[in-house]
Amino acid sequence: MHVDIELDLKGLECPMPLLKAKLALNNMESQQILKVAATDPGSERDFHLFVEQSDHQILDFQKDDSAYFYWIKKG
């Protein structure tokens, strides 16, 4: 999947991963894709709630032993 911007937000705690992702999305063009890597377990809930309340869309979500990964398409 083509990614326009990639953010490594590992080590940051709530609410910083979501705030930094929102700032990045604000500076992107519609339909561009943001990839976020985060280690905060709360980010899973935060990101899914955020896209439900916005025009953005999570195209893919993965988690492994080291991090949570989100591919978000700007609405």
C-alpha distances in whole Angstrom, upper triangle without the diagonal:
4,6,10,12,12,15,17,20,21,25,25,27,27,27,25,22,22,24,22,18,21,22,18,18,21,20,17,17,16,13,11,9,11,10,13,15,19,22,24,24,25,22,21,23,23,19,20,23,22,19,22,24,22,20,17,14,13,10,10,13,14,17,19,22,21,19,17,13,12,9,11,11,15,17
4,7,9,11,14,17,19,21,25,25,27,27,27,25,21,21,23,20,17,19,20,16,16,19,18,14,14,14,11,9,7,9,10,13,16,19,22,25,26,26,23,22,25,24,20,21,24,22,20,23,24,22,20,16,15,14,11,12,15,16,19,21,24,22,20,18,15,13,10,11,11,13,16
4,6,7,10,13,16,18,22,22,24,24,23,21,18,18,19,17,14,16,17,13,13,16,15,12,13,13,11,8,5,6,6,10,13,16,20,22,23,23,20,20,22,21,18,19,22,20,18,21,23,20,18,15,14,13,11,12,14,15,18,20,23,21,18,16,13,11,8,9,9,11,15
4,7,10,14,16,19,22,22,24,24,23,21,18,18,18,16,13,15,14,11,11,13,11,9,10,11,10,6,5,6,8,11,14,17,21,23,25,25,21,21,24,22,18,20,22,20,18,22,22,19,18,15,15,14,14,15,17,18,21,23,25,23,20,18,15,13,10,10,10,11,14
4,7,10,13,16,19,18,21,21,20,17,15,15,15,12,10,12,12,8,9,12,10,9,11,13,12,8,7,5,6,9,11,14,18,20,22,22,18,19,22,20,17,19,21,18,17,21,22,19,18,15,15,14,14,15,16,17,19,21,23,20,18,16,13,12,10,10,11,11,15
4,7,10,12,16,15,18,19,18,16,13,14,15,11,10,13,13,9,11,14,13,12,14,16,15,11,9,6,5,6,8,11,15,17,19,20,16,17,20,18,15,18,20,18,18,21,22,20,19,16,16,14,14,14,14,15,16,18,20,17,14,13,10,10,9,10,12,13,17
4,6,9,12,12,14,15,15,12,9,11,12,8,8,11,11,9,11,14,13,13,16,18,17,14,11,8,6,5,6,9,12,14,17,17,14,15,18,16,14,17,19,17,17,21,21,20,20,16,17,15,16,15,14,15,15,17,18,15,12,12,10,10,10,11,14,14,18
4,6,9,9,13,14,15,12,9,12,13,10,10,14,14,12,14,17,17,17,20,21,20,17,14,11,8,6,5,7,9,12,15,16,13,15,18,16,15,18,20,19,19,23,23,22,23,19,19,17,18,16,15,14,14,15,16,12,10,10,10,11,12,14,17,18,21
4,6,6,9,11,11,8,6,9,10,8,9,12,13,12,14,17,17,18,21,22,22,19,16,12,10,7,6,5,7,9,12,13,10,13,16,14,13,16,18,17,18,21,22,21,22,19,19,17,19,17,15,15,14,15,15,12,10,10,10,11,13,14,18,18,22
4,6,8,11,12,10,8,12,13,12,12,16,16,16,18,21,21,21,24,25,25,22,19,15,13,9,6,4,5,7,11,12,11,13,16,15,15,18,20,19,20,23,24,24,25,22,21,19,20,18,15,14,13,13,13,9,7,9,10,12,15,17,20,21,25
4,7,10,12,10,9,13,14,13,14,17,18,18,20,22,23,24,27,28,28,25,22,18,16,13,10,7,6,7,11,12,12,14,17,16,16,19,21,20,22,25,26,25,27,24,24,22,23,21,18,17,15,15,14,11,10,11,13,16,19,20,23,24,27
4,7,8,6,6,10,11,10,12,15,15,16,18,20,21,22,25,26,26,24,21,17,16,12,10,7,7,7,11,11,10,13,15,14,14,18,19,18,20,23,23,23,25,22,22,20,23,21,18,18,16,17,16,13,11,12,14,15,18,19,22,22,25
4,6,6,7,9,11,11,13,15,16,17,19,21,22,24,27,27,27,25,23,19,18,14,12,9,8,6,9,8,9,12,13,12,13,16,17,16,19,21,21,22,25,22,22,20,23,22,19,18,17,18,17,15,13,13,15,16,19,19,23,23,26
3,5,6,7,9,11,12,13,15,16,18,19,21,22,26,26,26,24,22,19,18,14,13,10,10,7,9,7,7,11,11,9,11,14,14,13,16,18,18,19,22,20,20,19,22,21,18,18,17,19,19,17,14,13,15,16,19,18,21,21,23
4,6,6,6,9,10,11,13,15,16,17,19,21,24,24,25,23,21,18,17,14,14,11,12,9,11,9,8,12,11,8,10,14,13,12,15,17,16,17,20,18,19,18,22,21,19,20,19,21,21,19,16,15,16,16,18,17,20,20,22
4,5,5,6,8,10,11,12,14,15,17,19,22,23,23,21,19,16,15,12,12,10,11,9,12,11,9,13,14,11,12,15,15,13,16,19,18,18,21,18,20,18,21,21,19,19,19,20,21,18,15,14,15,15,17,17,19,19,21
4,6,5,6,9,10,11,12,14,16,17,20,21,21,19,16,13,12,8,9,7,9,8,11,10,7,10,12,9,9,13,14,12,14,17,17,17,19,16,17,15,18,17,15,16,15,17,18,15,12,11,11,11,14,13,16,16,19
4,6,5,6,9,10,10,12,15,15,18,18,19,17,15,12,12,9,11,9,12,10,12,10,7,10,10,7,7,10,11,8,11,14,13,13,15,13,14,13,16,16,15,16,16,19,20,18,15,12,12,11,13,12,15,14,16
4,5,5,6,9,10,11,13,15,18,19,20,18,17,14,14,12,13,12,14,13,15,13,11,14,14,10,10,14,13,10,13,16,15,14,16,15,16,16,19,19,18,20,20,22,23,21,18,16,16,14,16,14,16,15,17
4,5,5,6,9,10,11,13,16,18,18,16,15,11,12,10,11,11,14,13,16,14,12,15,16,12,12,15,16,13,14,18,17,16,17,15,17,16,19,19,18,19,19,21,22,20,16,15,14,13,14,13,15,14,17
4,5,5,6,9,10,11,14,15,15,13,11,8,9,7,10,10,14,13,15,14,11,13,14,11,9,13,13,10,11,15,15,13,14,12,13,12,15,15,15,16,17,20,22,19,15,13,12,10,11,9,12,11,14
4,5,5,6,9,10,13,13,15,13,13,10,12,11,14,14,17,16,18,16,13,15,15,11,10,13,13,9,10,14,13,11,12,10,13,13,16,17,17,19,20,23,25,22,19,17,15,13,13,11,12,10,12
4,5,5,7,9,12,14,16,14,14,11,13,12,15,15,18,18,20,18,15,18,18,15,13,17,17,13,14,17,16,14,15,13,16,16,19,20,20,22,23,25,27,24,21,19,17,15,15,13,14,12,14
4,5,5,7,10,12,13,11,10,8,10,10,13,14,18,18,20,19,16,18,19,16,14,17,17,14,14,18,17,15,15,12,14,15,17,18,18,20,21,24,25,23,19,18,16,13,13,11,12,10,13
4,5,5,8,9,10,9,9,7,10,11,15,16,19,19,21,19,16,17,18,15,13,15,16,12,11,15,14,11,11,9,11,12,14,16,17,20,21,24,26,24,20,18,16,13,12,9,9,6,9
4,6,8,10,12,11,12,11,14,15,18,19,22,22,24,22,19,20,21,17,15,17,17,14,14,17,15,12,12,11,14,16,18,20,21,23,25,28,30,27,24,21,19,17,15,12,12,9,10
4,7,10,12,10,12,11,14,15,18,20,23,23,26,24,21,22,23,20,18,20,21,17,17,20,19,15,15,13,16,18,19,21,22,24,26,29,31,28,24,23,20,18,16,14,13,10,12
4,7,9,7,9,9,12,14,18,20,23,24,26,24,21,22,23,20,17,19,20,17,15,19,18,15,13,12,14,15,16,18,20,22,25,27,30,27,24,22,19,16,14,11,10,7,10
4,6,6,9,11,14,17,20,23,26,27,28,27,23,24,25,22,19,21,21,18,16,19,19,15,13,12,14,16,16,19,21,24,26,29,32,30,26,24,21,18,15,12,10,7,9
4,6,9,11,15,17,21,23,27,27,28,26,23,23,24,21,18,19,20,17,14,17,16,13,10,9,11,14,14,17,20,23,26,29,32,30,26,24,20,17,14,11,8,5,5
4,6,10,13,16,19,22,26,26,27,26,22,22,23,21,17,18,19,17,14,16,17,13,10,9,10,12,11,14,17,20,24,27,30,28,25,22,18,15,12,9,6,5,6
4,7,10,13,17,20,23,24,25,25,21,21,22,20,17,18,20,17,15,18,18,15,13,10,11,12,11,14,16,19,22,25,28,26,22,20,17,13,10,8,6,6,8
4,7,10,13,16,20,21,22,22,18,18,20,18,14,16,18,16,13,17,18,15,13,10,9,9,9,11,13,15,18,21,24,22,19,16,13,10,7,6,4,6,10
4,6,10,13,17,18,19,19,15,15,18,16,12,14,17,14,13,16,17,15,14,10,10,9,10,11,12,14,16,19,21,19,16,14,10,8,6,5,6,8,11
4,7,10,14,15,17,17,13,14,17,15,12,14,17,15,14,17,19,17,16,13,12,10,10,9,10,11,13,15,18,16,12,10,7,6,5,6,9,11,15
4,6,10,12,13,14,10,11,14,13,10,13,15,14,14,17,18,17,17,14,13,11,12,11,10,11,11,14,16,13,10,8,6,5,7,8,11,13,16
4,7,10,11,13,10,11,14,13,12,14,17,16,16,19,21,20,21,17,16,13,14,12,10,10,9,11,12,10,6,6,5,7,9,11,15,17,20
4,6,8,10,7,9,12,11,11,13,16,15,16,19,20,20,21,18,17,15,16,14,11,11,9,11,12,9,6,5,7,9,12,13,17,18,21
4,6,9,8,10,13,13,13,15,17,17,19,21,23,23,25,21,20,17,19,16,13,12,9,10,9,7,5,6,9,11,15,17,20,22,25
4,5,5,8,10,10,11,14,15,15,17,20,21,21,24,21,20,17,20,18,14,14,11,12,12,10,8,8,11,13,16,17,21,22,24
4,5,6,8,9,11,12,14,15,17,18,20,21,23,21,20,17,19,17,13,12,10,11,11,11,9,8,11,13,17,18,21,23,25
4,5,6,6,9,10,11,12,15,16,17,19,21,19,18,16,19,17,14,14,13,15,15,14,12,10,13,13,17,17,20,21,23
4,5,5,6,8,10,10,12,14,15,16,18,16,15,13,16,14,11,12,11,14,15,14,10,8,10,10,13,13,17,18,20
4,6,6,6,9,10,11,13,15,16,18,15,14,11,14,12,9,10,9,12,14,14,10,7,9,9,12,13,16,18,19
4,6,5,6,9,10,11,13,15,17,15,14,12,16,14,12,13,13,16,17,17,14,11,13,12,15,14,17,18,19
4,6,5,6,9,10,11,12,15,13,13,12,16,15,13,15,15,18,19,18,15,12,13,12,14,13,16,16,17
4,5,5,6,9,10,11,13,10,10,8,12,12,10,12,13,17,19,18,14,11,10,8,10,9,12,13,14
4,5,5,6,9,10,12,10,9,8,11,11,10,12,14,17,20,19,16,12,12,10,11,10,13,14,14
4,6,5,6,9,12,11,11,11,14,15,13,16,17,21,23,22,19,15,15,13,15,13,15,15,15
4,5,5,6,9,8,9,10,14,15,14,17,18,21,24,23,19,15,15,12,13,11,13,12,12
4,5,5,7,5,6,7,11,12,12,16,18,21,24,23,19,16,15,11,11,9,10,10,9
4,6,8,8,8,9,13,14,14,18,20,23,26,25,22,18,17,14,14,12,13,13,12
4,7,8,10,12,15,17,17,21,22,26,28,28,24,20,20,16,17,14,14,13,11
4,5,8,11,14,16,17,21,23,26,29,28,24,20,19,15,15,11,11,9,8
4,7,10,13,16,17,21,23,27,30,29,25,21,19,16,14,11,9,7,4
4,7,9,12,14,17,20,24,26,25,21,18,16,12,10,7,6,5,4
4,6,9,11,15,17,21,24,23,20,16,14,10,8,6,5,7,7
4,6,7,11,14,17,21,20,16,13,10,7,6,4,6,9,10
4,7,10,14,17,21,20,17,14,11,8,5,6,7,10,12
4,7,10,14,17,17,14,11,8,6,5,7,10,13,15
4,7,10,14,14,11,7,6,5,7,9,12,15,17
4,7,11,11,8,6,5,7,9,12,15,18,21
4,7,8,6,4,6,9,12,15,18,21,23
4,5,6,7,9,12,15,18,21,24,27
4,6,9,11,15,18,21,25,27,30
4,7,10,14,17,20,23,25,28
4,6,10,13,16,20,22,25
4,7,10,13,17,19,21
4,7,10,13,16,19
4,6,10,12,15
4,7,10,13
4,6,9
4,6
4
